[in-house]
Amino acid sequence: MTTIQRLLTISALAMGVALPMAGHAQVSPSPGQVAAPASDSITNGEVKKVDPDNGKVTLKHGDIKNLDMPGMTMVFTVRD
């Protein structure tokens, strides 16, 4: 796999993980609650490992305040 293909694969995988998380951040608040500012739904993340042989990617992210989720490293299964 060429360097460009690897970069494109990593970018696509990162977007595939980030988009579902962004969907959670867009949930409307319940009556009496105030929507969190957009900056609260953004966090830093890093692709730590891509394992194409086993179809997995490892991501490390910071705190996601609007989901009350501490920073952690997570392994995701991916498909072609």
PyMOL Python script that loads the backbone (N, CA, C, O; Angstrom):
from pymol import cmd

cmd.read_pdbstr("""\
ATOM      1  N   MET A   1       0.853  -1.167   0.000  1.00  0.00           N
ATOM      2  CA  MET A   1       0.000   0.000   0.000  1.00  0.00           C
ATOM      3  C   MET A   1       0.905   1.238   0.000  1.00  0.00           C
ATOM      4  O   MET A   1       1.840   1.322   0.797  1.00  0.00           O
ATOM      5  N   THR A   2       0.636   2.180  -0.874  1.00  0.00           N
ATOM      6  CA  THR A   2       1.456   3.383  -0.951  1.00  0.00           C
ATOM      7  C   THR A   2       1.137   4.333   0.191  1.00  0.00           C
ATOM      8  O   THR A   2       0.115   4.197   0.863  1.00  0.00           O
ATOM      9  N   THR A   3       2.017   5.286   0.399  1.00  0.00           N
ATOM     10  CA  THR A   3       1.821   6.266   1.465  1.00  0.00           C
ATOM     11  C   THR A   3       0.530   7.037   1.266  1.00  0.00           C
ATOM     12  O   THR A   3      -0.198   7.277   2.230  1.00  0.00           O
ATOM     13  N   ILE A   4       0.231   7.431   0.035  1.00  0.00           N
ATOM     14  CA  ILE A   4      -1.001   8.179  -0.234  1.00  0.00           C
ATOM     15  C   ILE A   4      -2.223   7.316   0.063  1.00  0.00           C
ATOM     16  O   ILE A   4      -3.196   7.801   0.640  1.00  0.00           O
ATOM     17  N   GLN A   5      -2.181   6.053  -0.323  1.00  0.00           N
ATOM     18  CA  GLN A   5      -3.312   5.163  -0.042  1.00  0.00           C
ATOM     19  C   GLN A   5      -3.506   5.000   1.465  1.00  0.00           C
ATOM     20  O   GLN A   5      -4.637   4.963   1.949  1.00  0.00           O
ATOM     21  N   ARG A   6      -2.408   4.903   2.198  1.00  0.00           N
ATOM     22  CA  ARG A   6      -2.507   4.761   3.655  1.00  0.00           C
ATOM     23  C   ARG A   6      -3.114   6.018   4.276  1.00  0.00           C
ATOM     24  O   ARG A   6      -3.979   5.927   5.148  1.00  0.00           O
ATOM     25  N   LEU A   7      -2.660   7.194   3.826  1.00  0.00           N
ATOM     26  CA  LEU A   7      -3.206   8.439   4.354  1.00  0.00           C
ATOM     27  C   LEU A   7      -4.694   8.568   4.049  1.00  0.00           C
ATOM     28  O   LEU A   7      -5.472   8.989   4.905  1.00  0.00           O
ATOM     29  N   LEU A   8      -5.087   8.209   2.837  1.00  0.00           N
ATOM     30  CA  LEU A   8      -6.499   8.264   2.477  1.00  0.00           C
ATOM     31  C   LEU A   8      -7.321   7.272   3.302  1.00  0.00           C
ATOM     32  O   LEU A   8      -8.437   7.578   3.722  1.00  0.00           O
ATOM     33  N   THR A   9      -6.764   6.091   3.526  1.00  0.00           N
ATOM     34  CA  THR A   9      -7.456   5.082   4.330  1.00  0.00           C
ATOM     35  C   THR A   9      -7.634   5.564   5.767  1.00  0.00           C
ATOM     36  O   THR A   9      -8.715   5.439   6.341  1.00  0.00           O
ATOM     37  N   ILE A  10      -6.567   6.114   6.342  1.00  0.00           N
ATOM     38  CA  ILE A  10      -6.640   6.611   7.715  1.00  0.00           C
ATOM     39  C   ILE A  10      -7.651   7.747   7.814  1.00  0.00           C
ATOM     40  O   ILE A  10      -8.437   7.803   8.760  1.00  0.00           O
ATOM     41  N   SER A  11      -7.630   8.649   6.840  1.00  0.00           N
ATOM     42  CA  SER A  11      -8.578   9.768   6.848  1.00  0.00           C
ATOM     43  C   SER A  11     -10.012   9.266   6.756  1.00  0.00           C
ATOM     44  O   SER A  11     -10.892   9.743   7.473  1.00  0.00           O
ATOM     45  N   ALA A  12     -10.239   8.316   5.884  1.00  0.00           N
ATOM     46  CA  ALA A  12     -11.590   7.767   5.724  1.00  0.00           C
ATOM     47  C   ALA A  12     -12.049   7.065   6.996  1.00  0.00           C
ATOM     48  O   ALA A  12     -13.205   7.193   7.399  1.00  0.00           O
ATOM     49  N   LEU A  13     -11.144   6.327   7.624  1.00  0.00           N
ATOM     50  CA  LEU A  13     -11.499   5.642   8.867  1.00  0.00           C
ATOM     51  C   LEU A  13     -11.802   6.642   9.977  1.00  0.00           C
ATOM     52  O   LEU A  13     -12.758   6.471  10.733  1.00  0.00           O
ATOM     53  N   ALA A  14     -10.990   7.675  10.067  1.00  0.00           N
ATOM     54  CA  ALA A  14     -11.213   8.691  11.098  1.00  0.00           C
ATOM     55  C   ALA A  14     -12.556   9.384  10.894  1.00  0.00           C
ATOM     56  O   ALA A  14     -13.270   9.642  11.863  1.00  0.00           O
ATOM     57  N   MET A  15     -12.905   9.686   9.661  1.00  0.00           N
ATOM     58  CA  MET A  15     -14.196  10.319   9.380  1.00  0.00           C
ATOM     59  C   MET A  15     -15.340   9.357   9.691  1.00  0.00           C
ATOM     60  O   MET A  15     -16.387   9.776  10.185  1.00  0.00           O
ATOM     61  N   GLY A  16     -15.147   8.084   9.406  1.00  0.00           N
ATOM     62  CA  GLY A  16     -16.173   7.091   9.689  1.00  0.00           C
ATOM     63  C   GLY A  16     -16.467   6.971  11.172  1.00  0.00           C
ATOM     64  O   GLY A  16     -17.588   6.651  11.566  1.00  0.00           O
ATOM     65  N   VAL A  17     -15.465   7.228  11.990  1.00  0.00           N
ATOM     66  CA  VAL A  17     -15.653   7.195  13.434  1.00  0.00           C
ATOM     67  C   VAL A  17     -16.195   8.526  13.928  1.00  0.00           C
ATOM     68  O   VAL A  17     -17.047   8.554  14.816  1.00  0.00           O
ATOM     69  N   ALA A  18     -15.718   9.624  13.369  1.00  0.00           N
ATOM     70  CA  ALA A  18     -16.100  10.956  13.842  1.00  0.00           C
ATOM     71  C   ALA A  18     -17.543  11.297  13.489  1.00  0.00           C
ATOM     72  O   ALA A  18     -18.231  11.935  14.285  1.00  0.00           O
ATOM     73  N   LEU A  19     -18.011  10.892  12.331  1.00  0.00           N
ATOM     74  CA  LEU A  19     -19.359  11.266  11.910  1.00  0.00           C
ATOM     75  C   LEU A  19     -20.451  10.693  12.809  1.00  0.00           C
ATOM     76  O   LEU A  19     -21.373  11.427  13.163  1.00  0.00           O
ATOM     77  N   PRO A  20     -20.392   9.408  13.198  1.00  0.00           N
ATOM     78  CA  PRO A  20     -21.425   8.923  14.125  1.00  0.00           C
ATOM     79  C   PRO A  20     -21.379   9.652  15.460  1.00  0.00           C
ATOM     80  O   PRO A  20     -22.425   9.885  16.066  1.00  0.00           O
ATOM     81  N   MET A  21     -20.192  10.017  15.929  1.00  0.00           N
ATOM     82  CA  MET A  21     -20.073  10.749  17.189  1.00  0.00           C
ATOM     83  C   MET A  21     -20.662  12.149  17.029  1.00  0.00           C
ATOM     84  O   MET A  21     -21.290  12.667  17.953  1.00  0.00           O
ATOM     85  N   ALA A  22     -20.464  12.759  15.872  1.00  0.00           N
ATOM     86  CA  ALA A  22     -21.019  14.085  15.629  1.00  0.00           C
ATOM     87  C   ALA A  22     -22.551  14.021  15.627  1.00  0.00           C
ATOM     88  O   ALA A  22     -23.219  14.969  16.039  1.00  0.00           O
ATOM     89  N   GLY A  23     -23.092  12.910  15.165  1.00  0.00           N
ATOM     90  CA  GLY A  23     -24.541  12.741  15.170  1.00  0.00           C
ATOM     91  C   GLY A  23     -25.111  12.774  16.580  1.00  0.00           C
ATOM     92  O   GLY A  23     -26.204  13.300  16.793  1.00  0.00           O
ATOM     93  N   HIS A  24     -24.390  12.221  17.540  1.00  0.00           N
ATOM     94  CA  HIS A  24     -24.830  12.270  18.930  1.00  0.00           C
ATOM     95  C   HIS A  24     -24.802  13.695  19.460  1.00  0.00           C
ATOM     96  O   HIS A  24     -25.625  14.063  20.298  1.00  0.00           O
ATOM     97  N   ALA A  25     -23.870  14.490  18.982  1.00  0.00           N
ATOM     98  CA  ALA A  25     -23.729  15.861  19.468  1.00  0.00           C
ATOM     99  C   ALA A  25     -24.861  16.750  18.959  1.00  0.00           C
ATOM    100  O   ALA A  25     -25.069  17.841  19.491  1.00  0.00           O
ATOM    101  N   GLN A  26     -25.590  16.308  17.947  1.00  0.00           N
ATOM    102  CA  GLN A  26     -26.631  17.131  17.353  1.00  0.00           C
ATOM    103  C   GLN A  26     -28.013  16.864  17.929  1.00  0.00           C
ATOM    104  O   GLN A  26     -28.997  17.429  17.451  1.00  0.00           O
ATOM    105  N   VAL A  27     -28.104  16.029  18.928  1.00  0.00           N
ATOM    106  CA  VAL A  27     -29.396  15.700  19.525  1.00  0.00           C
ATOM    107  C   VAL A  27     -29.988  16.951  20.166  1.00  0.00           C
ATOM    108  O   VAL A  27     -29.294  17.676  20.879  1.00  0.00           O
ATOM    109  N   SER A  28     -31.253  17.200  19.917  1.00  0.00           N
ATOM    110  CA  SER A  28     -31.921  18.373  20.485  1.00  0.00           C
ATOM    111  C   SER A  28     -32.041  18.223  21.990  1.00  0.00           C
ATOM    112  O   SER A  28     -32.251  17.118  22.490  1.00  0.00           O
ATOM    113  N   PRO A  29     -31.911  19.324  22.716  1.00  0.00           N
ATOM    114  CA  PRO A  29     -32.034  19.239  24.169  1.00  0.00           C
ATOM    115  C   PRO A  29     -33.475  18.954  24.586  1.00  0.00           C
ATOM    116  O   PRO A  29     -34.423  19.286  23.875  1.00  0.00           O
ATOM    117  N   SER A  30     -33.614  18.338  25.740  1.00  0.00           N
ATOM    118  CA  SER A  30     -34.944  18.098  26.307  1.00  0.00           C
ATOM    119  C   SER A  30     -35.523  19.421  26.766  1.00  0.00           C
ATOM    120  O   SER A  30     -34.774  20.377  26.967  1.00  0.00           O
ATOM    121  N   PRO A  31     -36.830  19.507  26.938  1.00  0.00           N
ATOM    122  CA  PRO A  31     -37.420  20.751  27.442  1.00  0.00           C
ATOM    123  C   PRO A  31     -36.764  21.162  28.756  1.00  0.00           C
ATOM    124  O   PRO A  31     -36.566  20.335  29.647  1.00  0.00           O
ATOM    125  N   GLY A  32     -36.428  22.447  28.870  1.00  0.00           N
ATOM    126  CA  GLY A  32     -35.787  22.962  30.072  1.00  0.00           C
ATOM    127  C   GLY A  32     -34.275  22.871  30.044  1.00  0.00           C
ATOM    128  O   GLY A  32     -33.612  23.387  30.944  1.00  0.00           O
ATOM    129  N   GLN A  33     -33.701  22.213  29.008  1.00  0.00           N
ATOM    130  CA  GLN A  33     -32.253  22.117  28.894  1.00  0.00           C
ATOM    131  C   GLN A  33     -31.769  23.060  27.810  1.00  0.00           C
ATOM    132  O   GLN A  33     -32.509  23.409  26.890  1.00  0.00           O
ATOM    133  N   VAL A  34     -30.529  23.461  27.932  1.00  0.00           N
ATOM    134  CA  VAL A  34     -29.908  24.339  26.942  1.00  0.00           C
ATOM    135  C   VAL A  34     -28.937  23.507  26.123  1.00  0.00           C
ATOM    136  O   VAL A  34     -28.198  22.689  26.671  1.00  0.00           O
ATOM    137  N   ALA A  35     -28.937  23.713  24.812  1.00  0.00           N
ATOM    138  CA  ALA A  35     -28.021  22.985  23.936  1.00  0.00           C
ATOM    139  C   ALA A  35     -26.583  23.387  24.252  1.00  0.00           C
ATOM    140  O   ALA A  35     -26.300  24.556  24.514  1.00  0.00           O
ATOM    141  N   ALA A  36     -25.681  22.410  24.225  1.00  0.00           N
ATOM    142  CA  ALA A  36     -24.262  22.679  24.466  1.00  0.00           C
ATOM    143  C   ALA A  36     -23.687  23.434  23.273  1.00  0.00           C
ATOM    144  O   ALA A  36     -24.042  23.146  22.130  1.00  0.00           O
ATOM    145  N   PRO A  37     -22.811  24.388  23.525  1.00  0.00           N
ATOM    146  CA  PRO A  37     -22.161  25.074  22.411  1.00  0.00           C
ATOM    147  C   PRO A  37     -21.383  24.071  21.560  1.00  0.00           C
ATOM    148  O   PRO A  37     -20.947  23.034  22.060  1.00  0.00           O
ATOM    149  N   ALA A  38     -21.214  24.375  20.302  1.00  0.00           N
ATOM    150  CA  ALA A  38     -20.523  23.464  19.385  1.00  0.00           C
ATOM    151  C   ALA A  38     -19.124  23.123  19.876  1.00  0.00           C
ATOM    152  O   ALA A  38     -18.657  22.005  19.660  1.00  0.00           O
ATOM    153  N   SER A  39     -18.446  24.059  20.530  1.00  0.00           N
ATOM    154  CA  SER A  39     -17.087  23.801  20.986  1.00  0.00           C
ATOM    155  C   SER A  39     -17.034  22.688  22.030  1.00  0.00           C
ATOM    156  O   SER A  39     -15.994  22.046  22.175  1.00  0.00           O
ATOM    157  N   ASP A  40     -18.117  22.441  22.757  1.00  0.00           N
ATOM    158  CA  ASP A  40     -18.139  21.369  23.741  1.00  0.00           C
ATOM    159  C   ASP A  40     -18.226  19.988  23.092  1.00  0.00           C
ATOM    160  O   ASP A  40     -17.919  18.983  23.733  1.00  0.00           O
ATOM    161  N   SER A  41     -18.635  19.933  21.842  1.00  0.00           N
ATOM    162  CA  SER A  41     -18.772  18.642  21.178  1.00  0.00           C
ATOM    163  C   SER A  41     -17.545  18.279  20.351  1.00  0.00           C
ATOM    164  O   SER A  41     -17.522  17.239  19.693  1.00  0.00           O
ATOM    165  N   ILE A  42     -16.532  19.126  20.383  1.00  0.00           N
ATOM    166  CA  ILE A  42     -15.318  18.881  19.603  1.00  0.00           C
ATOM    167  C   ILE A  42     -14.213  18.435  20.547  1.00  0.00           C
ATOM    168  O   ILE A  42     -14.081  18.960  21.653  1.00  0.00           O
ATOM    169  N   THR A  43     -13.424  17.468  20.110  1.00  0.00           N
ATOM    170  CA  THR A  43     -12.295  16.999  20.900  1.00  0.00           C
ATOM    171  C   THR A  43     -11.134  16.683  19.961  1.00  0.00           C
ATOM    172  O   THR A  43     -11.311  16.579  18.747  1.00  0.00           O
ATOM    173  N   ASN A  44      -9.977  16.537  20.528  1.00  0.00           N
ATOM    174  CA  ASN A  44      -8.814  16.133  19.741  1.00  0.00           C
ATOM    175  C   ASN A  44      -8.769  14.625  19.669  1.00  0.00           C
ATOM    176  O   ASN A  44      -9.184  13.939  20.603  1.00  0.00           O
ATOM    177  N   GLY A  45      -8.268  14.107  18.566  1.00  0.00           N
ATOM    178  CA  GLY A  45      -8.135  12.676  18.407  1.00  0.00           C
ATOM    179  C   GLY A  45      -6.894  12.342  17.612  1.00  0.00           C
ATOM    180  O   GLY A  45      -6.340  13.183  16.904  1.00  0.00           O
ATOM    181  N   GLU A  46      -6.468  11.107  17.741  1.00  0.00           N
ATOM    182  CA  GLU A  46      -5.253  10.660  17.065  1.00  0.00           C
ATOM    183  C   GLU A  46      -5.431   9.201  16.648  1.00  0.00           C
ATOM    184  O   GLU A  46      -5.871   8.367  17.440  1.00  0.00           O
ATOM    185  N   VAL A  47      -5.085   8.909  15.399  1.00  0.00           N
ATOM    186  CA  VAL A  47      -5.076   7.524  14.937  1.00  0.00           C
ATOM    187  C   VAL A  47      -3.782   6.907  15.454  1.00  0.00           C
ATOM    188  O   VAL A  47      -2.692   7.321  15.061  1.00  0.00           O
ATOM    189  N   LYS A  48      -3.904   5.921  16.332  1.00  0.00           N
ATOM    190  CA  LYS A  48      -2.732   5.302  16.944  1.00  0.00           C
ATOM    191  C   LYS A  48      -2.240   4.099  16.140  1.00  0.00           C
ATOM    192  O   LYS A  48      -1.039   3.836  16.079  1.00  0.00           O
ATOM    193  N   LYS A  49      -3.178   3.368  15.520  1.00  0.00           N
ATOM    194  CA  LYS A  49      -2.786   2.149  14.817  1.00  0.00           C
ATOM    195  C   LYS A  49      -3.840   1.791  13.782  1.00  0.00           C
ATOM    196  O   LYS A  49      -5.039   1.929  14.026  1.00  0.00           O
ATOM    197  N   VAL A  50      -3.386   1.336  12.633  1.00  0.00           N
ATOM    198  CA  VAL A  50      -4.265   0.791  11.607  1.00  0.00           C
ATOM    199  C   VAL A  50      -3.819  -0.645  11.379  1.00  0.00           C
ATOM    200  O   VAL A  50      -2.661  -0.892  11.042  1.00  0.00           O
ATOM    201  N   ASP A  51      -4.725  -1.584  11.558  1.00  0.00           N
ATOM    202  CA  ASP A  51      -4.431  -3.007  11.409  1.00  0.00           C
ATOM    203  C   ASP A  51      -5.291  -3.573  10.278  1.00  0.00           C
ATOM    204  O   ASP A  51      -6.341  -4.164  10.526  1.00  0.00           O
ATOM    205  N   PRO A  52      -4.834  -3.386   9.024  1.00  0.00           N
ATOM    206  CA  PRO A  52      -5.660  -3.824   7.893  1.00  0.00           C
ATOM    207  C   PRO A  52      -5.853  -5.340   7.830  1.00  0.00           C
ATOM    208  O   PRO A  52      -6.866  -5.808   7.310  1.00  0.00           O
ATOM    209  N   ASP A  53      -4.893  -6.116   8.355  1.00  0.00           N
ATOM    210  CA  ASP A  53      -5.020  -7.576   8.313  1.00  0.00           C
ATOM    211  C   ASP A  53      -6.194  -8.070   9.157  1.00  0.00           C
ATOM    212  O   ASP A  53      -6.844  -9.057   8.813  1.00  0.00           O
ATOM    213  N   ASN A  54      -6.460  -7.379  10.260  1.00  0.00           N
ATOM    214  CA  ASN A  54      -7.563  -7.765  11.149  1.00  0.00           C
ATOM    215  C   ASN A  54      -8.757  -6.831  11.041  1.00  0.00           C
ATOM    216  O   ASN A  54      -9.741  -7.006  11.759  1.00  0.00           O
ATOM    217  N   GLY A  55      -8.686  -5.826  10.146  1.00  0.00           N
ATOM    218  CA  GLY A  55      -9.792  -4.903   9.939  1.00  0.00           C
ATOM    219  C   GLY A  55     -10.089  -4.049  11.156  1.00  0.00           C
ATOM    220  O   GLY A  55     -11.248  -3.886  11.538  1.00  0.00           O
ATOM    221  N   LYS A  56      -9.028  -3.494  11.778  1.00  0.00           N
ATOM    222  CA  LYS A  56      -9.217  -2.687  12.984  1.00  0.00           C
ATOM    223  C   LYS A  56      -8.412  -1.397  12.907  1.00  0.00           C
ATOM    224  O   LYS A  56      -7.371  -1.328  12.254  1.00  0.00           O
ATOM    225  N   VAL A  57      -8.928  -0.373  13.595  1.00  0.00           N
ATOM    226  CA  VAL A  57      -8.218   0.896  13.729  1.00  0.00           C
ATOM    227  C   VAL A  57      -8.313   1.303  15.209  1.00  0.00           C
ATOM    228  O   VAL A  57      -9.357   1.150  15.843  1.00  0.00           O
ATOM    229  N   THR A  58      -7.205   1.821  15.738  1.00  0.00           N
ATOM    230  CA  THR A  58      -7.154   2.257  17.129  1.00  0.00           C
ATOM    231  C   THR A  58      -7.084   3.773  17.165  1.00  0.00           C
ATOM    232  O   THR A  58      -6.192   4.372  16.563  1.00  0.00           O
ATOM    233  N   LEU A  59      -8.024   4.396  17.871  1.00  0.00           N
ATOM    234  CA  LEU A  59      -8.082   5.850  17.983  1.00  0.00           C
ATOM    235  C   LEU A  59      -7.960   6.253  19.449  1.00  0.00           C
ATOM    236  O   LEU A  59      -8.506   5.596  20.336  1.00  0.00           O
ATOM    237  N   LYS A  60      -7.233   7.345  19.688  1.00  0.00           N
ATOM    238  CA  LYS A  60      -7.123   7.928  21.027  1.00  0.00           C
ATOM    239  C   LYS A  60      -7.763   9.303  20.965  1.00  0.00           C
ATOM    240  O   LYS A  60      -7.405  10.113  20.109  1.00  0.00           O
ATOM    241  N   HIS A  61      -8.713   9.582  21.867  1.00  0.00           N
ATOM    242  CA  HIS A  61      -9.385  10.884  21.846  1.00  0.00           C
ATOM    243  C   HIS A  61      -9.392  11.504  23.233  1.00  0.00           C
ATOM    244  O   HIS A  61      -9.252  10.816  24.243  1.00  0.00           O
ATOM    245  N   GLY A  62      -9.558  12.812  23.257  1.00  0.00           N
ATOM    246  CA  GLY A  62      -9.664  13.546  24.507  1.00  0.00           C
ATOM    247  C   GLY A  62     -11.066  13.460  25.070  1.00  0.00           C
ATOM    248  O   GLY A  62     -11.917  12.753  24.532  1.00  0.00           O
ATOM    249  N   ASP A  63     -11.309  14.186  26.164  1.00  0.00           N
ATOM    250  CA  ASP A  63     -12.635  14.210  26.782  1.00  0.00           C
ATOM    251  C   ASP A  63     -13.687  14.703  25.791  1.00  0.00           C
ATOM    252  O   ASP A  63     -13.452  15.653  25.044  1.00  0.00           O
ATOM    253  N   ILE A  64     -14.850  14.048  25.791  1.00  0.00           N
ATOM    254  CA  ILE A  64     -15.994  14.501  25.005  1.00  0.00           C
ATOM    255  C   ILE A  64     -17.036  14.932  26.035  1.00  0.00           C
ATOM    256  O   ILE A  64     -17.834  14.125  26.514  1.00  0.00           O
ATOM    257  N   LYS A  65     -17.008  16.221  26.362  1.00  0.00           N
ATOM    258  CA  LYS A  65     -17.792  16.736  27.488  1.00  0.00           C
ATOM    259  C   LYS A  65     -19.291  16.557  27.310  1.00  0.00           C
ATOM    260  O   LYS A  65     -19.981  16.199  28.264  1.00  0.00           O
ATOM    261  N   ASN A  66     -19.813  16.797  26.110  1.00  0.00           N
ATOM    262  CA  ASN A  66     -21.269  16.719  25.944  1.00  0.00           C
ATOM    263  C   ASN A  66     -21.794  15.285  26.018  1.00  0.00           C
ATOM    264  O   ASN A  66     -22.998  15.078  26.171  1.00  0.00           O
ATOM    265  N   LEU A  67     -20.916  14.304  25.913  1.00  0.00           N
ATOM    266  CA  LEU A  67     -21.310  12.903  26.084  1.00  0.00           C
ATOM    267  C   LEU A  67     -20.864  12.369  27.438  1.00  0.00           C
ATOM    268  O   LEU A  67     -21.062  11.193  27.743  1.00  0.00           O
ATOM    269  N   ASP A  68     -20.255  13.247  28.260  1.00  0.00           N
ATOM    270  CA  ASP A  68     -19.733  12.866  29.564  1.00  0.00           C
ATOM    271  C   ASP A  68     -18.789  11.671  29.436  1.00  0.00           C
ATOM    272  O   ASP A  68     -18.849  10.730  30.227  1.00  0.00           O
ATOM    273  N   MET A  69     -17.920  11.725  28.430  1.00  0.00           N
ATOM    274  CA  MET A  69     -16.998  10.632  28.138  1.00  0.00           C
ATOM    275  C   MET A  69     -15.564  11.107  28.350  1.00  0.00           C
ATOM    276  O   MET A  69     -15.134  12.079  27.729  1.00  0.00           O
ATOM    277  N   PRO A  70     -14.827  10.430  29.220  1.00  0.00           N
ATOM    278  CA  PRO A  70     -13.429  10.817  29.420  1.00  0.00           C
ATOM    279  C   PRO A  70     -12.593  10.430  28.203  1.00  0.00           C
ATOM    280  O   PRO A  70     -13.015   9.620  27.377  1.00  0.00           O
ATOM    281  N   GLY A  71     -11.409  11.016  28.106  1.00  0.00           N
ATOM    282  CA  GLY A  71     -10.495  10.634  27.040  1.00  0.00           C
ATOM    283  C   GLY A  71     -10.113   9.176  27.185  1.00  0.00           C
ATOM    284  O   GLY A  71      -9.971   8.669  28.298  1.00  0.00           O
ATOM    285  N   MET A  72      -9.948   8.508  26.062  1.00  0.00           N
ATOM    286  CA  MET A  72      -9.591   7.089  26.092  1.00  0.00           C
ATOM    287  C   MET A  72      -9.072   6.652  24.737  1.00  0.00           C
ATOM    288  O   MET A  72      -9.140   7.395  23.759  1.00  0.00           O
ATOM    289  N   THR A  73      -8.560   5.453  24.695  1.00  0.00           N
ATOM    290  CA  THR A  73      -8.136   4.813  23.456  1.00  0.00           C
ATOM    291  C   THR A  73      -9.135   3.705  23.161  1.00  0.00           C
ATOM    292  O   THR A  73      -9.446   2.888  24.027  1.00  0.00           O
ATOM    293  N   MET A  74      -9.639   3.685  21.915  1.00  0.00           N
ATOM    294  CA  MET A  74     -10.674   2.717  21.541  1.00  0.00           C
ATOM    295  C   MET A  74     -10.265   2.011  20.248  1.00  0.00           C
ATOM    296  O   MET A  74      -9.641   2.611  19.373  1.00  0.00           O
ATOM    297  N   VAL A  75     -10.622   0.742  20.140  1.00  0.00           N
ATOM    298  CA  VAL A  75     -10.372  -0.043  18.934  1.00  0.00           C
ATOM    299  C   VAL A  75     -11.714  -0.248  18.227  1.00  0.00           C
ATOM    300  O   VAL A  75     -12.699  -0.656  18.843  1.00  0.00           O
ATOM    301  N   PHE A  76     -11.733   0.045  16.925  1.00  0.00           N
ATOM    302  CA  PHE A  76     -12.941  -0.087  16.124  1.00  0.00           C
ATOM    303  C   PHE A  76     -12.702  -1.108  15.014  1.00  0.00           C
ATOM    304  O   PHE A  76     -11.625  -1.154  14.419  1.00  0.00           O
ATOM    305  N   THR A  77     -13.709  -1.914  14.747  1.00  0.00           N
ATOM    306  CA  THR A  77     -13.673  -2.835  13.622  1.00  0.00           C
ATOM    307  C   THR A  77     -14.146  -2.079  12.386  1.00  0.00           C
ATOM    308  O   THR A  77     -15.139  -1.352  12.433  1.00  0.00           O
ATOM    309  N   VAL A  78     -13.432  -2.255  11.287  1.00  0.00           N
ATOM    310  CA  VAL A  78     -13.772  -1.550  10.051  1.00  0.00           C
ATOM    311  C   VAL A  78     -13.931  -2.544   8.910  1.00  0.00           C
ATOM    312  O   VAL A  78     -13.441  -3.671   8.974  1.00  0.00           O
ATOM    313  N   ARG A  79     -14.617  -2.109   7.876  1.00  0.00           N
ATOM    314  CA  ARG A  79     -14.814  -2.928   6.681  1.00  0.00           C
ATOM    315  C   ARG A  79     -14.221  -2.205   5.493  1.00  0.00           C
ATOM    316  O   ARG A  79     -13.930  -1.011   5.567  1.00  0.00           O
ATOM    317  N   ASP A  80     -14.041  -2.918   4.400  1.00  0.00           N
ATOM    318  CA  ASP A  80     -13.583  -2.318   3.149  1.00  0.00           C
ATOM    319  C   ASP A  80     -14.549  -1.245   2.713  1.00  0.00           C
ATOM    320  O   ASP A  80     -14.344  -0.614   1.676  1.00  0.00           O
TER     321      ASP A  80
END
""", "prot")
cmd.dss("prot")
cmd.show_as("cartoon", "prot")
cmd.util.cbc("prot")
cmd.orient("prot")
